[in-house]
Amino acid sequence: MASETAAPDTEAAPVSIDNKAERYDLGLCLSGGGYRAMLFHAGALCRLNEAGLLQKLDMVSSVSGGSIAAGLLAVLWPRFVFAGGVATNFDIYLHRILEFSQVFLDAPSILKGLFNPFSSAAREVAACYERNLFDGSRPMLKGLPEKPWFVFCSSNLGTGSLFRLSRRYIADYRIGVAYQADLPVATAVAASSAFPPFLSPLRLDLTPFAWKNDKLDPGVGAPVPPSRAVLTDGGVYDNHGIEPALKRCRWLLVSDAGAPWQASKAGYWNWFSQLKRVLDTTDNQVRSLRRRDLVARFQAAKDADDRGLPKDATRPDYAATRGVFWSIASKPDATEPTFVQTAATAPADIGTSLHFLGSEETVDLVNWGYCAADQALRSWYQPAVAPGKGVPLKAGDVKPGRCARVSKVLMGFFRVSRRASCQSPPLRGRCPAGQRGV
């Protein structure tokens, strides 16, 4: 598979960033989860805009499906018209997200990458982002706004570290930093959403960039020479996208659209399905530990403020302790705006994929993202936010095209067939007597 390359910028001077992270007032983290996450976050962003918090954002950190939502937000940001702290034309963002949610991305990209020796699935995904998400344009990282600072997170299989791509730099804790290393935004989003194994890796040639031994982790040995980054989905390392923002922001908003852990009655006779379940269990434990630590930080900071303990914003461990967390797995409360589920499947149970999810499912995901953010902000954010205007979409607002309908049917059939094959018991006579059902 060919590598993604870009020419270095020899004239640009490094921005004023050193090894000591800058401090910001408000940051936002958008988790992974394919189109499910993209739509859930779009609804949450609608609520943040109504609350006047969107314009106040200093930093947006994202992974996977969250990076699709963040990438479009970054590209459209200069077009927003803010009045009274609210983007009055935010509907241009929501409409584009809804249009893109009908694009058949995953299976076609896999097939094109598989049968084209000069391409890869990840490069096909990046091309699709440019063609459909960015409306045929090729925005570059250097063209993104200075505020908020958008950071797209990927996972480097070569170093086992988080790989960050942004307007200011690309960086890896084991390699160092290349300041203002310009790349297409679509490449950054594709690297962040390169879901393994079918849509990854995205191979990025690092040699054109000027690397410095900054932002290294001193506890992991000597720096790794910058040659090539083999990148996969950012959720492999950090599915919440909190790593870059955790010690930089005094207030942190975290939108989690990751699929909740589900109990299973399957026998896992198939070695491959058993291995996948083991990997999923390990991944779930890591995510649970991150969430537990994050919420504990938020609660500890709130308790400190409630007791009137002195604040020292210059301390590196003080920033990013106050925050609000909402999840797709949260339970709706009884207050307004009410969430009314229209699809047969609950938003949290919708699968992780990159194809059309269904008209009712799309409406539910956007509206539930709005409501989940609303009830969390009203409960935990200070100062209090203004009441919401109501959910962004109503039943019937999403009208799929023919390609979207076909993709949903095809992938639904494939999913059912795969589930049936994974749960099938072994052939009769292969299992020792007395052990069937163990």
PEDARA-V347837 format. One record per residue. RES is the residue in three letters. BURIAL is + if it has 9 or more other C-alpha atoms within 8 Angstrom, else -. D_LAST is the distance of its C-alpha to the last C-alpha in whole Angstrom. Layout:
BEGIN
RES	BURIAL	D_LAST
RES	BURIAL	D_LAST
END
This chain:
BEGIN
MET	-	43
ALA	-	46
SER	-	47
GLU	+	48
THR	-	51
ALA	-	54
ALA	-	58
PRO	+	58
ASP	-	61
THR	-	64
GLU	-	66
ALA	-	63
ALA	-	64
PRO	-	61
VAL	-	60
SER	-	61
ILE	-	57
ASP	-	57
ASN	-	54
LYS	-	54
ALA	-	52
GLU	-	55
ARG	+	54
TYR	+	54
ASP	+	54
LEU	+	51
GLY	+	48
LEU	+	45
CYS	+	42
LEU	+	40
SER	+	36
GLY	+	34
GLY	+	32
GLY	+	34
TYR	+	36
ARG	+	35
ALA	+	36
MET	+	39
LEU	+	40
PHE	+	39
HIS	+	41
ALA	+	44
GLY	+	44
ALA	+	44
LEU	+	47
CYS	+	49
ARG	+	48
LEU	+	49
ASN	+	52
GLU	+	53
ALA	+	53
GLY	+	55
LEU	+	53
LEU	+	52
GLN	+	56
LYS	-	55
LEU	+	52
ASP	+	53
MET	+	50
VAL	+	47
SER	+	44
SER	+	41
VAL	+	38
SER	+	37
GLY	+	37
GLY	+	39
SER	+	42
ILE	+	42
ALA	+	44
ALA	+	45
GLY	+	47
LEU	+	49
LEU	+	50
ALA	+	51
VAL	+	53
LEU	+	54
TRP	-	55
PRO	-	59
ARG	-	59
PHE	+	58
VAL	-	61
PHE	+	61
ALA	-	63
GLY	-	63
GLY	+	60
VAL	+	58
ALA	+	58
THR	-	59
ASN	-	58
PHE	+	54
ASP	-	54
ILE	-	54
TYR	+	51
LEU	+	49
HIS	-	50
ARG	+	50
ILE	+	46
LEU	+	46
GLU	-	47
PHE	+	45
SER	+	42
GLN	+	42
VAL	+	43
PHE	+	40
LEU	+	39
ASP	+	36
ALA	-	35
PRO	-	39
SER	+	39
ILE	+	36
LEU	+	38
LYS	+	41
GLY	+	40
LEU	+	38
PHE	-	41
ASN	-	44
PRO	-	45
PHE	-	47
SER	+	45
SER	+	41
ALA	+	39
ALA	+	40
ARG	+	44
GLU	+	43
VAL	+	42
ALA	+	45
ALA	+	47
CYS	+	45
TYR	+	46
GLU	+	50
ARG	+	50
ASN	+	48
LEU	+	48
PHE	+	51
ASP	-	53
GLY	-	54
SER	-	55
ARG	+	54
PRO	+	55
MET	+	54
LEU	+	53
LYS	+	57
GLY	-	58
LEU	+	55
PRO	+	57
GLU	-	57
LYS	-	56
PRO	+	54
TRP	+	52
PHE	+	49
VAL	+	47
PHE	+	44
CYS	+	41
SER	+	39
SER	+	37
ASN	+	38
LEU	+	36
GLY	-	39
THR	-	39
GLY	-	36
SER	+	38
LEU	+	39
PHE	+	42
ARG	+	44
LEU	+	47
SER	+	50
ARG	+	53
ARG	+	54
TYR	+	52
ILE	+	49
ALA	+	47
ASP	+	45
TYR	+	44
ARG	+	44
ILE	+	47
GLY	+	50
VAL	+	51
ALA	+	53
TYR	+	56
GLN	+	56
ALA	+	54
ASP	+	55
LEU	+	52
PRO	+	51
VAL	+	49
ALA	+	47
THR	+	46
ALA	+	45
VAL	+	43
ALA	+	42
ALA	+	41
SER	+	39
SER	+	37
ALA	+	36
PHE	+	32
PRO	+	30
PRO	-	30
PHE	-	32
LEU	+	35
SER	+	35
PRO	+	37
LEU	+	40
ARG	+	43
LEU	+	46
ASP	+	49
LEU	+	50
THR	-	53
PRO	+	55
PHE	+	55
ALA	+	57
TRP	+	54
LYS	-	55
ASN	+	53
ASP	-	53
LYS	+	50
LEU	+	48
ASP	-	45
PRO	-	47
GLY	-	44
VAL	-	43
GLY	-	45
ALA	-	48
PRO	+	48
VAL	-	46
PRO	-	49
PRO	+	49
SER	-	49
ARG	+	46
ALA	+	43
VAL	+	40
LEU	+	39
THR	+	36
ASP	+	35
GLY	+	36
GLY	+	33
VAL	-	31
TYR	+	33
ASP	+	34
ASN	+	33
HIS	+	36
GLY	+	39
ILE	+	40
GLU	-	40
PRO	+	44
ALA	+	45
LEU	+	44
LYS	+	47
ARG	+	49
CYS	+	49
ARG	+	51
TRP	+	49
LEU	+	46
LEU	+	44
VAL	+	40
SER	+	39
ASP	+	35
ALA	+	34
GLY	+	30
ALA	+	27
PRO	-	26
TRP	-	22
GLN	-	20
ALA	-	17
SER	-	14
LYS	-	12
ALA	-	11
GLY	+	8
TYR	+	10
TRP	+	10
ASN	+	13
TRP	-	15
PHE	-	18
SER	+	16
GLN	+	14
LEU	-	17
LYS	-	19
ARG	-	16
VAL	-	17
LEU	-	20
ASP	-	21
THR	-	19
THR	-	22
ASP	-	24
ASN	+	24
GLN	-	24
VAL	-	27
ARG	+	29
SER	-	28
LEU	-	30
ARG	-	33
ARG	-	33
ARG	-	33
ASP	-	36
LEU	-	38
VAL	+	38
ALA	-	39
ARG	+	42
PHE	+	43
GLN	+	43
ALA	+	44
ALA	+	47
LYS	+	48
ASP	-	48
ALA	+	50
ASP	-	52
ASP	-	52
ARG	-	54
GLY	-	56
LEU	-	55
PRO	-	58
LYS	-	56
ASP	-	57
ALA	-	56
THR	-	57
ARG	-	54
PRO	-	51
ASP	-	49
TYR	+	50
ALA	+	50
ALA	+	47
THR	+	46
ARG	+	47
GLY	+	45
VAL	+	43
PHE	+	39
TRP	+	38
SER	+	35
ILE	+	34
ALA	-	31
SER	-	34
LYS	-	35
PRO	-	38
ASP	-	41
ALA	-	43
THR	-	46
GLU	-	48
PRO	+	47
THR	+	44
PHE	+	42
VAL	-	41
GLN	-	38
THR	-	39
ALA	-	36
ALA	-	33
THR	-	31
ALA	-	31
PRO	+	33
ALA	+	30
ASP	-	27
ILE	+	30
GLY	-	28
THR	+	30
SER	+	32
LEU	+	36
HIS	+	37
PHE	+	38
LEU	+	36
GLY	+	37
SER	+	41
GLU	+	39
GLU	+	37
THR	+	39
VAL	+	42
ASP	+	39
LEU	+	38
VAL	+	42
ASN	+	42
TRP	+	39
GLY	+	40
TYR	+	44
CYS	+	43
ALA	+	40
ALA	+	43
ASP	+	45
GLN	+	44
ALA	+	43
LEU	+	46
ARG	+	48
SER	-	46
TRP	-	46
TYR	+	49
GLN	-	52
PRO	-	55
ALA	-	54
VAL	+	53
ALA	-	55
PRO	-	53
GLY	+	52
LYS	-	53
GLY	-	50
VAL	+	47
PRO	+	48
LEU	-	47
LYS	-	47
ALA	-	46
GLY	-	47
ASP	-	48
VAL	+	46
LYS	-	47
PRO	+	45
GLY	-	46
ARG	-	45
CYS	+	44
ALA	+	42
ARG	+	40
VAL	-	40
SER	+	38
LYS	+	35
VAL	-	35
LEU	-	34
MET	-	32
GLY	-	30
PHE	-	29
PHE	-	28
ARG	-	26
VAL	-	24
SER	-	24
ARG	-	22
ARG	-	20
ALA	-	19
SER	-	18
CYS	+	16
GLN	+	14
SER	+	14
PRO	-	11
PRO	-	12
LEU	-	15
ARG	-	15
GLY	-	15
ARG	-	14
CYS	+	10
PRO	-	11
ALA	-	11
GLY	-	9
GLN	-	6
ARG	-	6
GLY	-	4
VAL	-	0
END
